[in-house]
Structures are given as structure tokens and as C-alpha cells.
Amino acid sequence: MILARMIELRKRYEMGAGVVVEALRGVNLTIEEGEYVAIMGPSGSGKSTLLNLIGCLDRPTSGQYLLGDQDVSNLSDAELSEVRGRRIGFVFQSFNLIAQLSALENIEVPLFYQGMHRRERRRRATTLAEQVGLGKRATHRPAELSGGEQQRVAIARSLANDPFIILADEPTGNLDSRTGTSILAIFDELASRGRTIVTVTHDEMIGTRAHRIIRLADGRVVEPATA
């Protein structure tokens, strides 16, 4: 089943003084349910722009993007926010945790915005914390956690809303190689359970763990992108 389809996606940025940057130049791409996909390419190739469009953090200048059965290409900001909250989980290089909250409370944030009852939020957050191996560290705040532990919190948070797709932007970029390997093992496990994962990375090691590599250059796909 095709979970996401991009048809002739283009993204243009007006930089002022007549300068225009063509970040994406007609990307055609499908992502199947349960796929683990790595988007790779040199700096400036359009990787982050493509991830932003897949994650409904931005809109294409032209082209079409179907997420499930919904065309999200031209939704309003409020509609895109709703899609992100219901269908997409994010894992960032810099973790993006709320410093004042414990690990469990950070995991609960998406559920809070969905209006889930406090007791049910805590039950689900605890289950997810255990799933990513946080153990007794789940009651600690981010400053009391190692980088690897913070990324485990971020992964658990990305799963809280049971998303269609998990998007990871350089998820091991701020971690040492040993810790990064342990984080990648979590993604491997999630993929084995049928989770759909799309990650942007410069790391060939991450690419080899994915089911498929999509390579970009100058805003175009340069390696076959169909499953």
C-alpha cells in the first residue's frame, strides 16, 4: 500500500533582490507502508526541504503530495498542523525536548494536545518509555539525561500519536558512534514491526540499514525512487 506519493514536487524560495533558489525541481516519489527509507545527498541537494514537505511543515510551490488518501499540497496552516498532530511523528538531531518537563511528560506532549485523559497519557508514555529502553530514567529531565537517552525520549514521543509515518532528521548527528548505533537499533526494531520511517542522513551506515536509499542532487532524485 502506498502511504505517501509526491508528484512533480517543486519548492522555490524567493531570497530577495531577484534571487530565486530552486530547492526541489520536480520530485516524484512514493513511500510504501512499512518502508524504512533513507534520503541522502550532499549539502544543498534538497534533503531537508523534501523532509519538511513530507512532514507537512511546509507546502510545495507546485506539484501534489498525497498522504494516505488526503491531498495535503494546498492545506492551510491550521489544517497542516492537524495533519502533523494526527499522522506524523518527528525525531530531530537536536532532540527538541522541553527542558522543564520530565522524559515521561515530554512523551505525553502530543497526547495532551489530542485531549487524552491524564491517566491514559501517563500509561501510554510509560509503555513507550519502556519500549525504547529508558527504564528508571523516564522520570528525569532532559538536562539529567545523556544524548542517547534524550534521543530515546524523542523517539518515544514520535510514537505517542501512533503516526502514519516517522520522520527523522539526522537522528544520530549529535551522538557518538556507539550511542548512535544503539539508536539505530531502535529504528531497526520499529521497522521490523512495520513502522514507516523516513530519515535524512549523510551517514552511509544509516543508509545501508534502510530498505531503500533515495539520493538527491540539485533538487532532483538521481537514484530510482520507486519501491
Sine and cosine of phi, psi and omega as CSV:
sin_phi,cos_phi,sin_psi,cos_psi,sin_omega,cos_omega
0.00,0.00,0.76,-0.64,0.03,-1.00
-0.98,0.20,0.86,-0.52,-0.02,-1.00
-1.00,0.00,-0.59,0.81,-0.02,-1.00
-0.63,-0.78,0.68,-0.73,0.02,-1.00
-0.70,-0.71,0.79,-0.61,0.06,-1.00
-0.91,-0.41,0.79,-0.62,-0.08,-1.00
-0.84,-0.54,0.92,-0.39,0.05,-1.00
0.77,0.64,0.70,0.71,0.00,-1.00
-0.94,0.34,0.77,-0.64,0.08,-1.00
-0.76,-0.65,0.61,-0.79,0.07,-1.00
-0.70,-0.71,0.85,-0.53,-0.03,-1.00
-0.86,-0.51,0.72,-0.70,0.05,-1.00
-0.93,-0.37,0.80,-0.60,0.09,-1.00
-1.00,0.02,0.92,-0.40,-0.12,-0.99
-1.00,-0.07,-0.04,1.00,-0.05,-1.00
1.00,-0.05,0.32,-0.95,0.01,-1.00
0.82,0.58,0.50,0.87,0.04,-1.00
0.98,0.21,0.12,0.99,-0.01,-1.00
-1.00,0.04,0.80,-0.60,0.02,-1.00
-0.83,-0.56,0.75,-0.66,0.05,-1.00
-0.94,-0.33,0.85,-0.53,0.06,-1.00
-1.00,-0.03,1.00,-0.07,-0.08,-1.00
-0.97,0.24,-0.62,0.79,0.08,-1.00
-0.78,-0.63,0.67,-0.74,-0.13,-0.99
-0.78,-0.62,0.93,0.37,0.08,-1.00
0.99,0.14,0.84,0.54,-0.01,-1.00
-0.99,0.11,0.79,-0.61,0.12,-0.99
-0.90,-0.44,0.82,-0.57,-0.16,-0.99
-0.39,-0.92,0.66,-0.76,0.16,-0.99
-0.83,-0.56,0.58,-0.82,0.07,-1.00
-0.82,-0.57,0.83,-0.56,-0.04,-1.00
-1.00,0.06,0.48,-0.88,0.09,-1.00
-0.85,0.52,0.74,-0.67,0.02,-1.00
1.00,0.08,0.01,1.00,0.03,-1.00
-0.98,0.20,0.49,-0.87,0.15,-0.99
-0.90,-0.44,0.95,-0.32,-0.15,-0.99
-0.90,-0.44,0.71,-0.71,0.11,-0.99
-0.94,-0.34,0.81,-0.59,0.09,-1.00
-0.99,-0.15,0.86,-0.51,-0.11,-0.99
-0.77,-0.64,0.33,-0.94,0.03,-1.00
0.40,-0.92,0.25,-0.97,-0.01,-1.00
-0.93,0.36,0.23,-0.97,0.08,-1.00
-0.84,0.54,0.68,-0.73,-0.01,-1.00
1.00,0.10,0.10,1.00,-0.05,-1.00
-0.99,0.15,-0.25,0.97,0.00,-1.00
0.95,-0.32,0.14,0.99,-0.07,-1.00
-0.87,0.49,-0.80,0.61,-0.06,-1.00
-0.92,0.40,-0.60,0.80,0.05,-1.00
-0.88,0.48,-0.70,0.72,0.02,-1.00
-0.90,0.45,-0.68,0.74,0.01,-1.00
-0.89,0.45,-0.63,0.77,0.03,-1.00
-0.88,0.47,-0.62,0.78,0.02,-1.00
-0.94,0.34,-0.68,0.74,0.04,-1.00
-0.87,0.49,-0.60,0.80,-0.03,-1.00
-1.00,0.08,0.10,0.99,0.01,-1.00
0.86,0.51,0.50,0.87,0.11,-0.99
-1.00,0.03,-0.18,0.98,-0.01,-1.00
-0.42,-0.91,0.20,-0.98,0.03,-1.00
-0.91,-0.42,0.51,-0.86,0.09,-1.00
-0.95,0.30,0.45,-0.89,0.12,-0.99
-0.93,0.37,-0.60,0.80,0.10,-1.00
-0.40,-0.91,0.19,-0.98,-0.06,-1.00
0.99,-0.17,-0.04,-1.00,-0.10,-0.99
-0.75,-0.66,0.63,-0.78,0.06,-1.00
-0.75,-0.66,0.89,-0.46,0.03,-1.00
-0.95,-0.30,0.84,-0.54,0.07,-1.00
-0.92,-0.38,0.93,-0.36,-0.19,-0.98
0.90,0.44,-0.80,-0.61,0.00,-1.00
-0.98,-0.20,0.24,0.97,-0.10,-1.00
-0.92,-0.38,0.78,-0.62,0.12,-0.99
-0.99,0.14,0.92,-0.38,-0.07,-1.00
-0.97,-0.26,0.19,0.98,-0.13,-0.99
-0.88,0.48,-0.60,0.80,-0.14,-0.99
-0.82,-0.57,0.48,0.88,0.01,-1.00
-0.95,0.31,0.39,-0.92,0.08,-1.00
-0.95,0.30,0.20,-0.98,0.04,-1.00
-0.85,0.53,-0.68,0.73,-0.01,-1.00
-0.90,0.43,-0.64,0.76,0.00,-1.00
-0.93,0.36,-0.64,0.77,0.06,-1.00
-0.89,0.45,-0.65,0.76,0.03,-1.00
-0.87,0.49,-0.65,0.76,0.02,-1.00
-0.91,0.41,-0.66,0.75,0.04,-1.00
-0.89,0.46,-0.71,0.71,0.02,-1.00
-0.86,0.52,-0.69,0.73,-0.05,-1.00
-0.92,0.39,-0.52,0.85,-0.08,-1.00
-1.00,-0.08,-0.52,0.86,-0.26,-0.96
-0.86,-0.51,-0.20,0.98,-0.17,-0.99
-0.77,-0.63,0.69,-0.72,0.13,-0.99
-0.92,-0.40,0.64,-0.77,-0.07,-1.00
-0.88,-0.48,0.64,-0.77,0.14,-0.99
-0.78,-0.63,0.85,-0.52,-0.09,-1.00
-0.94,-0.33,0.42,-0.91,0.04,-1.00
-0.85,0.53,-0.61,0.79,-0.07,-1.00
-1.00,-0.09,0.23,0.97,0.11,-0.99
0.96,0.28,-0.72,0.69,0.04,-1.00
0.84,0.54,0.72,0.70,0.07,-1.00
-1.00,-0.04,0.40,-0.92,0.03,-1.00
-1.00,0.03,0.90,-0.44,-0.18,-0.98
-0.87,0.49,-0.53,0.85,-0.09,-1.00
-0.99,0.17,-0.18,0.98,-0.07,-1.00
-0.97,-0.24,0.47,-0.88,0.11,-0.99
-0.95,0.31,0.17,-0.99,0.05,-1.00
-0.83,0.55,-0.73,0.69,0.00,-1.00
-0.87,0.49,-0.68,0.73,-0.02,-1.00
-0.92,0.40,-0.58,0.81,0.08,-1.00
-0.89,0.45,-0.66,0.75,0.02,-1.00
-0.90,0.44,-0.53,0.85,-0.05,-1.00
-0.97,0.25,-0.29,0.96,-0.15,-0.99
-0.80,0.60,-0.76,0.65,0.00,-1.00
-0.88,0.48,-0.53,0.85,-0.02,-1.00
-0.96,0.29,-0.54,0.84,0.08,-1.00
-0.87,0.50,-0.71,0.70,-0.03,-1.00
-0.94,0.34,-0.32,0.95,0.08,-1.00
-1.00,0.08,-0.10,0.99,0.03,-1.00
0.99,0.13,0.31,0.95,0.00,-1.00
-0.93,0.36,0.61,-0.79,0.01,-1.00
-0.86,0.50,0.57,-0.82,-0.10,-1.00
-0.82,0.57,-0.69,0.72,-0.04,-1.00
-0.90,0.44,-0.66,0.75,0.01,-1.00
-0.94,0.35,-0.60,0.80,0.07,-1.00
-0.86,0.51,-0.73,0.68,-0.04,-1.00
-0.91,0.41,-0.62,0.79,0.02,-1.00
-0.89,0.46,-0.73,0.68,-0.03,-1.00
-0.93,0.38,-0.66,0.75,0.01,-1.00
-0.89,0.46,-0.64,0.77,0.02,-1.00
-0.90,0.45,-0.68,0.73,0.03,-1.00
-0.88,0.47,-0.69,0.72,-0.01,-1.00
-0.93,0.36,-0.61,0.79,0.05,-1.00
-0.87,0.49,-0.66,0.75,0.05,-1.00
-0.92,0.40,-0.60,0.80,-0.02,-1.00
-0.88,0.47,-0.59,0.81,-0.02,-1.00
-0.99,-0.10,0.13,0.99,0.13,-0.99
0.99,0.15,0.49,0.87,0.01,-1.00
-0.98,0.19,-0.49,0.87,0.02,-1.00
0.83,0.56,-0.73,-0.69,-0.07,-1.00
-0.97,0.26,-0.09,1.00,0.00,-1.00
-0.98,0.20,-0.11,0.99,-0.11,-0.99
-0.91,0.42,-0.34,0.94,-0.01,-1.00
-1.00,-0.01,-0.02,1.00,-0.04,-1.00
-1.00,0.04,0.44,-0.90,0.08,-1.00
-0.99,0.12,0.32,-0.95,-0.06,-1.00
-0.79,0.61,-0.64,0.77,-0.03,-1.00
-0.90,0.44,-0.33,0.94,-0.01,-1.00
-1.00,-0.09,0.06,1.00,-0.05,-1.00
-0.93,-0.38,0.49,-0.87,0.11,-0.99
-0.95,0.30,0.20,-0.98,0.03,-1.00
-0.85,0.52,-0.67,0.74,0.02,-1.00
-0.90,0.44,-0.64,0.77,0.03,-1.00
-0.92,0.39,-0.63,0.78,0.05,-1.00
-0.89,0.45,-0.62,0.78,0.02,-1.00
-0.94,0.35,-0.52,0.86,0.10,-0.99
-0.90,0.44,-0.63,0.78,0.08,-1.00
-0.88,0.48,-0.71,0.71,-0.02,-1.00
-0.88,0.47,-0.63,0.78,0.03,-1.00
-0.92,0.40,-0.70,0.72,0.03,-1.00
-0.87,0.49,-0.67,0.74,0.03,-1.00
-0.87,0.49,-0.62,0.78,-0.02,-1.00
-0.91,0.41,-0.38,0.93,-0.02,-1.00
-1.00,-0.03,-0.17,0.99,-0.19,-0.98
-0.86,0.52,-0.65,0.76,-0.07,-1.00
-1.00,-0.03,0.24,0.97,0.00,-1.00
0.77,0.64,0.88,0.48,-0.19,-0.98
-0.96,0.28,0.34,-0.94,0.16,-0.99
-0.88,0.48,-0.67,0.75,-0.19,-0.98
-0.55,-0.84,0.62,-0.79,0.07,-1.00
-0.95,-0.31,0.79,-0.61,0.01,-1.00
-0.93,-0.37,0.80,-0.60,-0.04,-1.00
-0.83,-0.56,0.84,-0.54,-0.03,-1.00
-0.97,-0.24,0.97,-0.25,-0.04,-1.00
0.71,0.70,0.86,0.52,-0.17,-0.99
-0.91,0.41,-0.30,0.95,0.03,-1.00
-0.92,-0.38,0.19,0.98,-0.10,-0.99
-0.89,0.46,-0.48,0.88,-0.02,-1.00
-0.97,-0.23,0.28,0.96,-0.09,-1.00
-0.87,-0.49,0.48,-0.88,0.11,-0.99
-0.94,0.33,0.23,-0.97,-0.15,-0.99
-0.88,0.47,-0.64,0.77,-0.02,-1.00
-0.92,0.40,-0.72,0.69,0.01,-1.00
-0.91,0.42,-0.65,0.76,0.03,-1.00
-0.86,0.51,-0.64,0.77,0.02,-1.00
-0.89,0.45,-0.63,0.78,0.01,-1.00
-0.92,0.38,-0.56,0.83,0.06,-1.00
-0.94,0.35,-0.66,0.75,0.03,-1.00
-0.89,0.45,-0.52,0.85,0.05,-1.00
-0.89,0.45,-0.55,0.84,0.05,-1.00
-0.92,0.39,-0.69,0.73,0.05,-1.00
-0.88,0.47,-0.64,0.77,0.05,-1.00
-0.86,0.52,-0.69,0.72,-0.01,-1.00
-0.91,0.42,-0.68,0.73,0.03,-1.00
-0.88,0.47,-0.67,0.74,0.03,-1.00
-0.89,0.45,-0.62,0.78,0.00,-1.00
-0.91,0.41,-0.38,0.92,0.03,-1.00
-1.00,-0.01,0.06,1.00,0.08,-1.00
1.00,-0.09,0.17,0.99,0.05,-1.00
-0.95,0.31,0.61,-0.79,0.08,-1.00
-1.00,-0.01,0.84,-0.54,-0.09,-1.00
-0.77,-0.64,0.74,-0.68,0.13,-0.99
-0.82,-0.57,0.84,-0.55,-0.01,-1.00
-0.82,-0.57,0.64,-0.77,0.15,-0.99
-0.99,-0.12,0.75,-0.66,-0.06,-1.00
-0.40,-0.92,0.47,-0.88,0.19,-0.98
-0.99,-0.11,-0.16,0.99,-0.19,-0.98
-1.00,0.02,0.91,-0.41,0.00,-1.00
-0.89,0.46,-0.48,0.88,0.02,-1.00
-0.89,0.46,-0.63,0.78,0.05,-1.00
-0.92,0.39,-0.66,0.75,0.01,-1.00
-0.85,0.52,-0.64,0.76,-0.03,-1.00
-0.93,0.37,-0.36,0.93,0.01,-1.00
-0.99,0.11,-0.35,0.94,-0.02,-1.00
-0.97,0.25,0.30,-0.96,0.07,-1.00
-0.95,0.30,-0.48,0.88,-0.12,-0.99
-0.43,-0.90,0.62,-0.78,0.07,-1.00
-0.94,-0.33,0.76,-0.66,0.13,-0.99
-0.93,-0.36,0.88,-0.47,-0.03,-1.00
-0.97,-0.24,0.73,-0.68,0.04,-1.00
-0.92,-0.38,0.49,-0.87,0.16,-0.99
-0.47,-0.88,0.77,-0.63,0.02,-1.00
0.79,0.61,0.64,0.77,0.09,-1.00
0.98,0.20,0.18,0.98,0.00,-1.00
-0.80,-0.60,0.47,-0.88,0.12,-0.99
-0.97,0.23,0.80,-0.60,-0.04,-1.00
-0.91,-0.42,0.02,1.00,0.09,-1.00
-0.76,-0.65,0.63,-0.78,-0.09,-1.00
-0.73,0.68,0.74,-0.68,-0.16,-0.99
-0.92,-0.40,0.02,1.00,0.04,-1.00
-1.00,0.00,0.57,-0.82,-0.04,-1.00
-0.95,0.33,0.00,0.00,0.00,0.00
